[in-house]
Every structure is written in C-alpha cells, then in structure tokens.
Amino acid sequence: MKLSSFEKNQKLIKKNKNMQSNYKTAIVYDTETGGLKNAFNSLTELAFVAVDMETLEAIDEMEVMILPYLDLTSIEEDSLKEAKELYKYLSIKDETTGKKVLNYKNENLSIQDLEPLSEDIELFKKLYLKVNKIIDYKELVSIEETDLKPLARLLFDKCYNPGAFAATGINRQMLLDEGVDRKIAFEKIESFFLKHTKGNSKPILSGHNIRKFDNPFMEKFFALYKKDFNSFINATQMIDTLEWARLKWFNMSSFALGVVANEVGITLKGAHRAIHDTRANAKFFIKMLSHLRGEGTQKSNYKRRKFNMNF
C-alpha cells in the first residue's frame, strides 16, 4: 500500500528528531464579547481547543463564561464628554421627531440636554471609581439599589451592547447562571496556556479573525491582572484562519467561519457561542493544515530541475 505524502512526512519526522518542529501545540480559541470595542466592551464567554501539532488531533478543550463586570478603565475624565459617549453608543431614533435621543430617567435627552446625566456621572466617579475602575457584579447590584440605578443600567448597556447580546444569544441572566468571577476565569485561562506549554515551546495561537478582534480583547483582559498575554504564547507564529480563507477563496463574498468551514465539509451549529465556534474552527484548522502537509493529495511526478545560474 502506497503511503501518502503526509504519512511519509510523519514517518520521516519520527525517524529524524532533528527535523521536528518546535511547535508542539496550537491553541485554537474564540471569544464572545459585549460588543466590538475592546476599550470598554466586556468579555462574556471564551473557549479553547488544544491541538497536537504533530498528530493534528484535538487533545484538550476548555470553556468559561464570566459574571458581568463593567470595564470603566476608559471612562472620560470630563463627565460631559462621557455623557456624549453614552449618547453616541446608546441613543435611538425618536419615532415622533426622527432625531436621536437617549432615554434616561424616563426622559428622552437630546445631545444638547445631557447636563443631568453628566452630573450623575461625576457623582458616580467620586463614589465608585476613586480606587478601581472595574465594577464587579456584586458592586453593580448594590449600585442598582441606589438613586444611580439608571446610570448603572446605561453603563451596563455600554459594556454589554444589547445588539451583541442579540447576536450571541447570551444575556445577563445567562451570565449570572453560568458565569464565574472574572479572576477565576483569568486563572482558568492562564492555567490552560501553561498546561500546554512544553518546556520552552509555548503554544501557537489560532482562531478566526483573532489578530484584529480576539487578541486585543485578551491583551486587555490579561492586563487587568498585570500580565502580558503575549508572554503565554509563541508570539512569533500565529495562524489566523480568516487570513488563510482569504488566500484560498479570494473571490468569495463572505469569509465568516460558518461559510468557510462549510467549504471543506464542516457544519457549524450554534454559531456565536464560543465552544461551538472553537470546535468548528479547530476542525477547519486541522483540515487546512493537513492539506498543507500533503494529506489527501495525489503523488506528483514532478522532478526537480537543475537551474543554470549564468545570466
């Protein structure tokens, strides 16, 4: 029975240890978030699948959902400016006037009427943000029992945009029922990366659009605990499957994970939930890398030519 190119390559690697790659493990991952802005949108859910880079098998996985927390590290020093930021992200079109308004304390505020909101933001900062600009869930609940409840709800919607909740199917109650404290979540994530660090070989990172979307969220989250996310991975090597897909199918109208996975026979069910996206992404990663190594390709009769270097 003839061996495929992939099988021959694996046999050669095992025979000659000096040829083995330093890449032992890849971690494919996905984040679900409260929106698109890593400056203030919070992480809601993360999932990770570890892949053995020699056998190309999924060997481990982990998922975690995080209790609500308000990341207010980017809140504006100027309270009126922060009020305008809330207006920018949360205002809706008034059906009567056709103008954008921000509903606050049962009143529709225009961009010119934000002074009451600005005053409440100033009070909120004095009471709750003197030491730490992260509001954890227990503190959020206690704030919602005060006169600043309307502002707390606005800040929650800024960190967890209702549109993001609608897209993922995740909601506040689900975070309460299934989530863990953000520090526990961080420790679980940190442990997963350390577990799959083999000697001096840190895991390489893979995912769909991680370079522009997920990685900045992870860097921000790790920074909350004074840790550098890039110190846990092989920062010189990253496989963003979105970039792969764009190279392979350059004329497609959509490069969403579900679309490109379907191109190689992988069905994504439960899209926009971290574990489902990550499992499908890991299968896509394995399939693409297997193809790159020659698995499933026909033997070529190509013979290397000797090139004349005389010009």
Steps between C-alpha positions, in 0.01 A plus 500: 500500500641839397549758772360849453733799508370583847574147629850507349566834665383373840719191465800714416440729796490207741818357346699820525432695819711789376230571244226542757335838519521699820125555472357237734148629559259742342217658695197587289269740679204732474356777714146627531475858619260775595581685178773587253700749711769341717548836675176454696300196383535208741580137427201270543621155396822334381589155369830331419595180317858372520632321190808275492710642216660165416189281485257783420254370757289704741634396840332733749235769529373752750216752509408768750225758538563812708273675748411855392759766572524860383836592351507877553876543459440715193234724657551865408642738761260764374155381613317690227724333242413160649131591483548572129672161462197329655276698266715397204477127574153468652276766347207389286286671241190671637205386289320834547780746424729276298794622710731291715430502873637327807239371742607585854277505806196465272596808302627518143816709507639668192871565456440849641321371815769281657580715805292290749674186375839670522435595865411140587815371328710743707337374821542137391873549442547660842313222679617188314802564279753660733710184544395254232329555166365146477154442648439134583152352511441520877587868501286557189199350679555723801524808275173399332333532841589871518376811319776440244326187370405665165864592439620152603262351243633735230859405582403133492353546151818674390712204615245243383338643190146363451587434136788273603273310738250452218772372262643243742184397683680572827324720755550634850311216666707240317820668619365487856397134475811366325770760556790505743683796651735661248808418714406132506449514124844658456663231714332224298620654173852554634516139623385367162782680318760391757375141478569498127843658524755223439838599639608806302231442239206732560175430313439671171169677469227445243148623447276683256577872484694478827769742389262797474219401736560233766866567580447867598222390737730236653785749537268742679361226726847372598614858564231529770716254697830663396584210269617510139286268289774470238739356758281187519514424126749468219457860390711451186258250347125539470251333268196714434265278301319804362823596323539144370143503369554828316807354329325179399159639395589855402181559298243399765250758621523389865783353705299437816606187686178313420537577129865395460455196724217387277736521200704213647203297620477623859159603632491769766203465733436747779700784343604789724534279804866468584534122534309423178700756303828374645434131432405578141800729465732229636366253243552759227853571627585128502355444154684794346829410665463134399450609141803728523709204618385293205237274652248391238697636206600288204860401442674734260735390223679834515879476488720777629687684228856620519508873448770674304614800702682662206302804391 
